Amino acid sequence: MTSADVRPHKKLKTSAMIASIADENQPTRPAPFGHALVELARQRSNIVGLSGDLAKYTDLHIFAREYPDQFYQMGMAEQLLMGASAGFAREGFMPFVTTYAVFATRRAYDFIAMDIAEENLNVKIACALPGLTTGYGPSHQATEDIAIFRGMPNLTIVDPCDALDIEQAVPAIAAHDGPVYMRLPRGKVPVVLDDYPEYRFELGQAKRLTEGRDALIIASGLMTMRALEAAEQLKKDGIHLRVVHSPTIKPLDDATILSEVQDVDGLTVVAENHSRVGGLGEAVASLLMRNRVASPFHQIALPDEFLGAGALPTLHDQYGLSTDAVVSQIKNWL
């Protein structure tokens, strides 16, 4: 099924092009990253925050307000931003660096590789607007950020689902000794995982959220939320979908994913807010192939193209990331 198969007949009447992924009336929490970082700084005196003129738009302004002497505004100079963070790390600080994902991946790649990753420095890079979380077109849509960073040695990659995931991920990535790239939902972030009280973010681990044997969906980021919503809808039609949340993209939780795929009778679907090239889907497919595990395999992902600009709900329908689109695609494959 292609993205064209799930395009709506009528364009939604909304001008919302902002990076909100919350549905109407959905519970949210404001700036969970910023608040979690403030809480972390109360426990760790070596935390510093750096941003490239985007503190307000990456929720780092919360930290800057509480710890102004530990915050550095580097201006629109992403290479300098990454180089300076490496310097802080060498002096024993733990820098949390924020910008937009497109700027970190496209503008500052070499500085991250040479200054941070090669030296295995303790820098945490948290980037807003990952994948299709803005309607402002290719200049701001980081649809290939995971693909760009997956091949970088020493770099851990995290794609949290909701506000609770972010709040738990911040101290977890701080406890990890080495560089981390975290995709960052920002602003009023949905609260989803509170319905799964046994869940807790653990770096490098995937977790089963729902039971089902008709199909398995492995998801990360906002697509875990969509997968859970789709599972509820499909249950009404007698289709029981097992949802596994994989918030760590690298290193992938090979053991859990292999076990889950082998335990489900039906098809395997990987859902991600990223290009179908080079992301979680290809990581899972490669894992299955290397281990000679056969399963009918499908991807729910963005197409390998520069995407359009417009309202987020319209774009998510158009490119197959909305809940209705996920339900339609899974029904088609079954």
N, C-alpha and C positions, 0 to 999 in steps of 0.2 A: 504493500500500500504506500502510495506516495503522498507528499504533503498536499498535492492538488486534490486528492480524494476526500480530504476532510475540510476543505475550505467552505466557509458558511455561504448560504445563498444570499444573505443580506448582511451588509457591513454593520457592526454594532455602532450605535449612536453614542460615542464617547470621544472626548478629546484627550483622555488620560494617556500621556506618553511618559509619565514618571515611572520610577523604578519600584512601584508597589506591586507585590505579588499576592496581596491579601484580597480575598473575595469580600463582597459586601457582607457586613455583620459577622465576619470571622474574627475571633479573638486575636489580638495582637499585643506586642510589647514594644515600647519605643526604645530604639537604640540599644539593643541588648549587648552588642559588642562593646560600645563605649562604657556601659555600666559594669560589665564583667571585667574590663581592663582596669577600671578604677578599683574594684574590689581586689583584683590581683596586686595592684600597686600598694595597697594597704599591707600586703603580706610580704612583698618583695621590693626592697628599696632601690634595686638596680633597674627597674623598668623605666624606659624612656619612650616617648611617642614622637614620630616624625611623619609629616605629610607634605605632599607636593601641592599646596594651595587648595586642598580638598578636605580639610578636617571636618568641616560642617557636613559634607556630603558622604563621609565615610564613618560618621558618628564618633570620630576621634575628638571632636570638640568637647565631648563630655569629660574625657580625660584631661584635656587642656585646661578646662575650667577648674578642675580639682587639683591638678598638679602643674601649674603654669611654668615652674622652674624645671620641669622634666619634659617639656614639650618644645618641639623645634619645627617651625614653619619654614620649609626649604624652598618655597616658590615653585613655579612651573619648570622644574629642572629635574626630571625623574632620574637621570644618570647620577647627578649629584646626590639626590635623595638616597639611592642605593649605596653609593660609595661612602657617604657619611654614616649610614647605618652599619656598614662593615667596620668603620673606624670605632664606633661606639662599642660594637661587640668585642673587638680586639682589646678594649680597655676594661672589659668585664661587665659592661651593661647588657641588658636584654632589650634591643630595639623592637618595637612594634611599628611597622611602617605601613602607611595606607595611601592608596591612590585608586584610580580606576584600573580595572583589569587590563583594558586595552593598552594603557600607558606602561604598566609594568612589563607586559609581555612583548609589546612591539617596540617600545622606545628604550627600555632599560635591560633587555635580555642579556647583553654581553657583560654589563656591570654586575648583574645578579650572578651570572655564571663565573666570572673571573674573581670578583671581589668577595662574594658570599659563598656560593656553592662549592667551588674548588677548595676553598679554605675551610669548609664545613663550619661556618660561623653561626652563632646562635641568634639569627635574625628571623623574625616572624613577619611575613608580608601578608597583609589582609586587604583584599581588593574588592571594591564594590563594582556593580554592574556586570556580573559574570553572565555569559551566555545571552539569552534573550530576556533581560530584565530591564530594558529600556527601549523606548520606541524611537530613539533619535538616530537610528540608522547605523551603517557600518562603522562610522567613526567612533561610536561608543559601545557597540555590541561586541563583546569579547567571546565570540562563538567558538574560537579555536584556542583559548588560553590553556586548557589542559593538554591539548595536543602539543603545544609549544613547549610546555614545561615537563611533560612526562619523561622526555629523554634526557633531562638534566640530572646527572648523578648527585646523590646526597640530599636531594630536595624532596621533602614529604609534601603531599598534596591532599588537601581536605576540602570537602564540599558539604557543609552542614545543611540540614533540612529546614530548621525553624529557629525561633528565638531560644528555646530550651537547648537545642543542639549547640548553638553559638555560645551560650553561657557556660556550658560544660566543656566545650572545645577549647576555650581560651586558657583555662588553667592546665588543660591536658597538653596543649602544644607548648606551653611554657615549661612544662616538666620534661619535654623532649629536648635533648641536647643536639641541636642542629637546625638548619634552615627549614622553614615551613612556608608554603604558599596556601593561604586559605581564601576560598571564594566567600564573599561577604554579602549576604542579604542585609539591607540597611533600612533605616527609617522605622516605620511601623511594621515589624516583622511578624508573620503569622505564628500562632502557638498551636502546634499540631500534636506533638509527642506527649503532651500531658495525658492523653487518652491511653497511653501505653506505659503505666507506672514502672514496669520492670526494665524499661529501656534506660540505658545510660551511655553517653558517648565514651568510647574507649578508642584511643588512637590505634589504627591498624586493624580494627575489628568491624565486621559486618554483623548486623543483628536482624533476626527474624521478627517481624512485627505482627503479621497475621498468618493464620493457618489456611491451608488450601492445597489441593492436589491437582486441580484442573489446569493450572498454569502457574509458573513462577515469574515474578517480576522483580528484578534487581535494579534498584534505583539509587540515585544520590541527589542532593540538593533539593530544589523545589519539586523535582519530579517524584520524590518520595511522597510528598504531600498529594500530588496528583494521583499517584498509584494507590494510595490509601482511599482517596475519594472514589476512584474507579472500582476498587474492590467492593466498596459498599453498594455501588450501583449494580455491579455484576451479580452480587449475591441475590438480588431481587429476581434475577433470571436463572437462578440455580447454578451460577458459575462461581466457583470458590477459588479465589486468587491468593496465592501466598506472596506476601510482600517482604522483601529483604532490603534493608537500608544499608548502603555501603558508603558511609561518609568519608572514609579514607580511600582515595583513588590510588595513591602510591605511598607506601607499599599496599598492594591489594591483599585482602584476607583470602588467600588461595584456599585454605582448608575449608573454611565455612562455605564459600561459594561452590566448590566442588561437591561438598556434602549435600547442599541444598538442591543443586541441579540433579544429582543422582537420586534424590529422595522424592522428586515430583514426577508423576507419570506424564504430564502434559508438556507444553512447550515452554521454552525459556525466553523471556523478554528482558532486554536491558533498556531502561528509560533514563535519559539524561538531558539536561539543559545545555547542550553542547553539540557541535557538529558531529555527524556520524563518523567523521574521520578522526582517529587518534585519541578518542576519549575512553570513557568507562566501557562502552560497548565493545570496542576493539580489544581492550585489555581483558575482558571476560572471554571473548571469542578465542583469543590467543591462548589463554589459560586452558580452556576446554580442549583445544586442538592439541596442545603440548601433552596433555594428560589422556588423550584418546577417549574423551568423554563425548558421546554422541547425544545431541538433543536438538529438536527443531528450534532454531534460533532466529530471533527477530530483534530489531532495534526500533525504539522510539527516540528519535533524535532530530536535530536540525539538519537541513540539507547542506550539502557542500557548495554553498554559494553565499554571496553577500546578501543579507536580508533587507527587507523593506523597512521604511519608517512608518509609524502610525501608532494607534492606540494599542496598548499591551494586550487587552483581551482579544482584540481582532487579530493581532499577530499570532497569539498563542493558538487560536483556532486555525488560522491559515497555515501555520507550520507544524501543527500536530501536537502541541504541548498542553492544550486545555484538557480538563477532565473528560468532557464529551468526546474529544478526539481520541484520547487514550482508550476509552470504552469502545468506540467504534473500531479502532484498529485491532484490539484484542478479539472482539467478536468476529471480525473478518478472518483473522488467522485461525481461530478455533473452528 
